[in-house]
Amino acid sequence: VDQILIHQKFELLETLTGFETKNQYDIKNSMGQKIYTAKEESGCCTRNCCGSLRNFELKIKDSNGQEVIHLVRPLRCASCCFPCCLQEVEVQAPPGTTVGYVVQDWHPFLPKFSIQGASRETLMKLEGPFLACNFCSDVDFNLTDKDGSQKIGRISKQWSGLLKEAFTDTDNFGIQFPMDLDVKIKAVLIGTCFLIDFMFFESTTNNQQRNTV
């Protein structure tokens, strides 16, 4: 595949009460066929006290209910004031076997990330816009080679409509990458998409967290 779609499931309790629940997602191919499901595993206090910065584990399962990808996000900062403790996600595929990492790069204004392999070597770079917010348009994070000289794909936060954007944190994403990209790196890019979701689009009531990079 060269494209993956990620749709966050609507949580009625969270919308009505503001009480943060575990995020759940459907992962689809370019034809709209569901290939995986994903569910956040985190504590209640962590979700509601730490908000979008919370640490969690996320299990991605296939249609048979077997876990195929496991994400681990430790509790980290997301501010240019703390360059030694920025965001990171470890990607395991299958669970227990680390295939790569997503590491936030320090920058005073722009959201930048390094896509790393299992040995922490940088394979690709990802850069987002100055303001990671959208109104009637998509927000694109461009994927380049490790030197940043050639664009090879992107992760897009897709516009979901005015009501949905304003009153919920239910988001839709698209990931585009080369067809022949290593399947392990495709798994890391899925992890990258989830990190972007939590960092910039998780909260509709605490918008200042979206731009603390």
N, C-alpha and C positions, 0 to 999 in steps of 0.2 A: 504494500500500500504506500501511497505517497501523501495521504491526507487522513487525518483523524478528527472527528468531531466529539466534543465533550459537552454534555448538557447536565447542569446541576438540577437536581430534583427540587420541586417546590415543597417547602415545609410550612404548613398552615399554622402550627403552633408558634413557630418563630415569628411569622408575619403578624399574628394577632397580639402576641404578648411581648415580643422583643427578647424573649428567652432564647439564648443561643443553643441550637440543637446540633447533632452530628451531621456534617455535610454528606450527601449522597449524590452520586453521579451515574449517568449512563454514558458509555464510550461507544461511538459508532464509526463505521467506515464511511467512505465518501458516498456510498449508496444509501446511507441512512439505516443500515442494518446494525443492530446492537451486537457488539462483539465482547464487551466487558461491562462489568459494574464495579463501582468503587465506593467504599464507605470509610469515613473517618473514624478512628478510634482515639478518643481523648476523654479526660475527666470533665465532669460538669463544672467544677470550680475553675479549672483551667480555661474552658471555653468562655465563661462569663466574666472572668476577671482579667484574663490576658487578651481576650478578643482576637483580632486577626493575627496577632503576634504569637499565638499559642503554639506550644509543641504538640505534636500528634504523630500517630502512625496511620497510614492509609493502606487499606487492603484492596487490591484490584483482582477480581475473579472472572473466570471465563464462564461460558454458558452452562458448564457442568458444576459450577460452584467451587472450582478448584482455584486457589490463589496462585496467580502467575507473576504478579509484581507486588512488591512491598516497599512503601515509602516511609522514611523516618525523618521527621523534622524536629531538631532540638529547639529549645527555647533560646532565641537570639534577639539581638537588637535589629533595628531597621532604620538607622539614622546615620547620616554622614558624620555625626559627632562621635561615633563609636566604631572606627574603621577596623578594630581588631575583633569585633564580635558581630559580624554581619550575618545575613540569612544563609542557610544551607539546607539542602535536602540530600539524603543518601538514597540511592535507588538500588533495590535488590531484585534480581530476576534470574532464576526463581528465588523465592524468599530464602534468605540466609546466604545468598551469593551476591556480593556487591558488584555491580556492573558500571557504576559511575556516580558522579555527584553533580549537583547544581550549586554553584557558589556565587553569591552576590559580590560584585566588584565595587570597591569604593569609588564614588564620584559625587561631587557636591550637588549636582543637579539632575543627572540622567539615571534611570534604572538600567544598570549593566550587570551582566552575569557571564560567568565562564561555565561552559559545559565540559565536564572532565570525565576521563575514563576511570577504570577501577584503580589505577596506580596514581591517581590525582594529576595526570597529565592533561593539559588543556587541549581540547579537540575542536571546539567551536566557541563563538561568542554570540551573545544575545544583547540587543540594545533596544530600549523602549523610548517613547516620546517624553518630552519635558513634563507634560501634564498627562498622567495616565488616567484620563477620564474621557468619556465619550458622550456626545449629544447628537443623536440621529446619525451616527457614523461608527464604524469599527475603530478599535485601537490596535495598532500593529506593533509587535515586537519583532524586529528583523534579526534573522539568524544568518551569521556569516561564518567564514572559515576562521581559524584561530588568529590570523593576522588582521582580520576585520576588513580585508580588501575585496572579498567576493561574497555577494549575497547568495545564499543557498536555500533559504526557506523563511518561514515566519510563523509566529504564534499570534492569533488575532482574537481579541475580545469582541464578540459580535454584538451589535446593537439589538436589544430584545424588545424594544417598544417603551414608550414613555412611562406607562403605569408600572410595568414590571421593573424598570430601572429605578424608578423613584421610590417604590415601596417595598421592594424585596432585594435580597442579595443573590438571587437565583440567576446564574450567568451561563452564557453559551460561549464556547471557544472552538476555534479551528486551528489545527496544526498542519503545516505543509512542510515537507522535507523531500529530499531526493529519493526516488524509488529504490535505488540500490544501497541506501544507507544501512549500515550494520543494524540488525534488529535490536541489539543491546542499546545502541545509542538512541534508537527510536523510543525505547522504554525510558531512557533518561529524559528525553524531550517531553514525554508525558508527565514525568515528575516535575519538569520545569513549568509546565502549564499550570499544574496545581499550586506550585509556589507563587506564581504570578497572581493567580486567583485570590489566594489568601492575603498576599501583601497589598494588592491595589484595589480589589473589587469585593472583598468579603463583607464590609460593613456599609450600610446605607445611612447610618446615623452618626458615624464617626469618621467623616470623610478626611480628616486631617491625617489619618494613618495611611491613606493611599499614596501620599506623596513624600513620606519620610524616608527617602533613599539618599 
